[in-house]
């Protein structure tokens, strides 16, 4: 076509050569677009093949991950249950400890009261002895026994 357009008259020749260049440009654009689409289609086909082959592996990997996730969740739930049980045991132990401490305090108070009573009982005869020179019927053995008890009470006081 190019040769034919060149052989024509100059006024027609210029118009035809311009149209010819435009057609050639359009043809080149269409060729490059065709190549691009053909390349994209082959890439898409290769991609689809890859995804299909990978999907089987992905499905098994997904099932494997789901299994591991379920096992982890189960272990986590078991650990939570053990923690709850430990906390319950801890509360029971604490309550028992508080009860024991209250009992010990009550026993301490009883011992202190007994000590004060013994001290008062021992103190009266000694004062009387100092004033009168008599032991109010108590012999030396009884007095020594009362002293020993008093010392034992002091030792018990020191423990608390």
C-alpha positions in Angstrom: 0.0 0.0 0.0 2.9 2.3 0.8 4.2 1.9 -2.8 0.9 2.6 -4.3 0.3 5.7 -2.2 3.7 7.0 -3.3 2.9 6.6 -6.9 -0.2 8.8 -6.7 -0.5 12.6 -7.1 1.1 14.7 -4.4 -2.1 16.1 -2.9 -3.7 12.6 -2.6 -0.3 11.1 -1.7 0.1 13.2 1.5 -3.3 12.3 2.8 -2.9 8.6 2.0 0.6 8.4 3.5 -0.7 10.0 6.8 -3.6 7.5 7.0 -1.1 4.7 6.2 1.2 5.8 9.1 -1.8 6.0 11.4 -2.9 2.5 10.4 0.6 1.1 10.9 0.7 2.7 14.4 -2.7 1.2 15.2 -1.5 -2.2 14.0 1.7 -2.0 16.1 -0.4 -1.0 19.2 -2.8 -3.9 18.6 0.1 -6.4 18.2 1.8 -5.2 21.4 -1.6 -5.4 23.3 -2.1 -8.9 21.9 1.3 -10.0 23.1 0.6 -8.6 26.5 -2.8 -10.3 26.8 -1.4 -13.6 25.5 1.4 -13.3 28.0 -1.0 -12.5 30.8 -3.2 -15.5 29.8 -0.2 -17.8 29.9 0.8 -16.3 33.2 -2.7 -16.7 34.5 -2.8 -20.4 33.3 0.5 -21.0 35.0 -0.7 -19.3 38.1 -3.9 -21.3 38.1 -1.9 -24.5 37.8 0.3 -23.5 40.6 -2.6 -22.6 42.8 -4.4 -25.8 42.1 -1.3 -27.9 42.9 -0.7 -25.7 46.0 -4.3 -25.9 47.1 -4.1 -29.6 47.9 -1.0 -28.9 50.0 -2.6 -25.8 51.5 -5.7 -27.9 52.4 -3.6 -30.4 54.2 -1.5 -27.7 55.9 -4.7 -25.9 56.9 -6.1 -29.1 58.4 -2.8 -29.7 60.2 -2.8 -26.1 61.5 -6.4 -26.5 62.6 -5.5 -29.7 64.5 -2.6 -28.0 66.2 -4.8 -25.1 67.1 -7.5 -27.3 68.6 -4.8 -29.2 70.7 -3.4 -25.9 71.9 -6.8 -24.6 72.8 -7.5 -27.8 74.7 -4.2 -27.6 76.6 -5.0 -23.9 77.4 -8.4 -24.9 78.8 -6.9 -27.7 80.9 -4.3 -25.2 82.3 -7.1 -22.7 83.1 -9.0 -25.5 85.0 -5.8 -26.4 86.9 -5.3 -22.8 87.8 -8.9 -22.5 89.0 -8.5 -25.6 91.1 -5.2 -24.3 92.6 -6.8 -21.0 93.5 -9.7 -22.9 95.2 -7.2 -25.0 97.2 -5.3 -21.9 98.1 -8.4 -20.2 99.5 -9.3 -23.3 101.5 -5.7 -23.4 102.9 -5.8 -19.7 103.7 -9.1 -20.1 105.6 -7.7 -23.1 107.5 -4.6 -21.1 108.4 -6.7 -18.2 109.6 -8.7 -20.6 111.8 -5.6 -22.1 113.2 -4.1 -18.7 114.0 -7.3 -17.7 115.8 -7.2 -20.9 117.8 -3.6 -20.3 118.7 -4.4 -16.7 119.8 -7.2 -17.9 122.0 -4.9 -20.5 123.6 -2.3 -17.8 124.1 -4.8 -15.6 125.8 -5.8 -18.5 128.0 -2.2 -19.2 128.9 -1.5 -15.5 129.7 -4.6 -15.4 131.9 -3.5 -18.6 133.7 -0.1 -17.1 134.2 -1.5 -13.9 135.7 -3.7 -16.0 138.0 -0.8 -18.2 139.1 1.4 -15.1 139.6 -1.3 -13.5 141.8 -1.7 -16.7 143.8 2.0 -16.9 144.3 2.5 -13.3 145.1 0.0 -13.2 148.0 1.7 -15.8 150.2 5.1 -14.2 149.7 3.8 -10.8 150.8 2.2 -12.4 153.8 5.4 -14.2 154.6 7.3 -11.0 154.4 4.9 -9.3 156.8 4.3 -12.2 159.2 7.1 -14.5 158.7 4.7 -17.4 158.1 4.1 -19.2 154.8 0.4 -19.8 155.5 0.7 -23.5 155.8 2.8 -24.0 152.7 6.0 -25.8 153.1 9.2 -25.2 151.2 8.5 -28.0 148.7 5.2 -26.4 147.7 6.8 -23.0 147.3 9.6 -24.4 145.1 6.9 -26.1 143.0 5.1 -22.8 142.5 8.3 -21.1 141.6 9.0 -23.8 139.0 5.5 -23.4 137.5 6.0 -19.6 137.4 9.3 -20.0 135.5 7.6 -22.4 133.1 4.9 -19.8 132.5 7.5 -17.2 131.8 9.2 -19.5 129.3 5.9 -20.1 127.6 5.3 -16.3 127.5 8.7 -15.8 125.8 7.7 -18.2 123.1 4.7 -16.1 122.1 
